[in-house]
Amino acid sequence: MSITSSIKPGILKAWDGVNWRADVQIVGSLQLWLAGVPVARNIAAVEMVTGRNVAVAIFDETNPADAAVIAVWT
């Protein structure tokens, strides 16, 4: 079994500060949205503003749900 990983740019579409999860649209794809993606705890909640750019680590390209938000920027 081959597992590949990559870091993709995304746009934050929703933030759940209670469960520390986000909904993210992958840049360049109108149809690929990831819901309930875990967010790295070192990212301050105040930074999680809808519309901001995020970096999404996808650990298994065959399963886009296996991902995490690892960075945020303007």
C-alpha positions as CSV (number, residue, x, y, z in Angstrom):
1,M,0.0,0.0,0.0
2,S,1.4,3.4,-1.0
3,I,0.4,6.4,1.0
4,T,1.4,9.8,-0.3
5,S,1.0,13.1,1.5
6,S,1.0,16.7,0.3
7,I,0.3,20.3,1.5
8,K,-2.5,22.1,-0.4
9,P,-3.6,25.7,-0.1
10,G,-7.2,26.2,0.9
11,I,-9.7,28.8,1.9
12,L,-11.4,28.6,5.3
13,K,-15.2,28.4,4.9
14,A,-16.3,27.6,8.4
15,W,-14.8,27.3,11.9
16,D,-16.0,25.2,14.8
17,G,-14.1,26.6,17.8
18,V,-15.7,24.1,20.2
19,N,-14.4,21.0,18.4
20,W,-11.4,22.7,16.8
21,R,-12.4,21.8,13.3
22,A,-12.8,23.6,10.0
23,D,-14.5,23.4,6.7
24,V,-12.0,24.1,3.9
25,Q,-12.2,24.6,0.1
26,I,-9.1,23.4,-1.7
27,V,-7.8,26.2,-3.9
28,G,-8.4,25.5,-7.6
29,S,-11.3,23.2,-7.0
30,L,-14.9,24.4,-6.8
31,Q,-16.0,20.9,-5.8
32,L,-13.4,19.7,-3.3
33,W,-14.5,20.8,0.1
34,L,-13.3,19.1,3.2
35,A,-15.7,19.2,6.2
36,G,-14.7,18.8,9.8
37,V,-11.0,19.0,9.2
38,P,-8.9,18.9,12.5
39,V,-7.0,22.1,13.1
40,A,-3.6,22.3,14.7
41,R,-3.9,23.4,18.3
42,N,-1.0,25.9,17.9
43,I,-3.1,28.1,15.7
44,A,-4.9,30.7,17.7
45,A,-8.7,30.6,17.5
46,V,-8.7,34.4,16.7
47,E,-6.8,33.6,13.5
48,M,-9.6,31.3,12.2
49,V,-11.6,33.9,10.2
50,T,-13.8,32.8,7.3
51,G,-12.1,33.6,4.0
52,R,-8.5,33.3,5.2
53,N,-5.9,31.2,3.5
54,V,-5.0,28.0,5.1
55,A,-2.5,25.2,4.5
56,V,-4.0,21.8,4.5
57,A,-1.8,18.7,5.0
58,I,-3.4,15.7,3.3
59,F,-1.9,12.6,4.6
60,D,-3.5,10.1,2.1
61,E,-4.3,11.4,-1.4
62,T,-6.8,8.5,-1.8
63,N,-8.7,9.8,1.3
64,P,-9.0,13.6,1.3
65,A,-10.8,13.4,4.6
66,D,-7.5,12.3,6.2
67,A,-6.2,15.9,6.5
68,A,-5.3,18.6,9.0
69,V,-5.2,22.4,8.8
70,I,-1.6,23.3,9.8
71,A,-1.2,27.0,9.0
72,V,-3.3,30.2,8.4
73,W,-2.4,33.5,6.8
74,T,-4.0,36.6,5.2
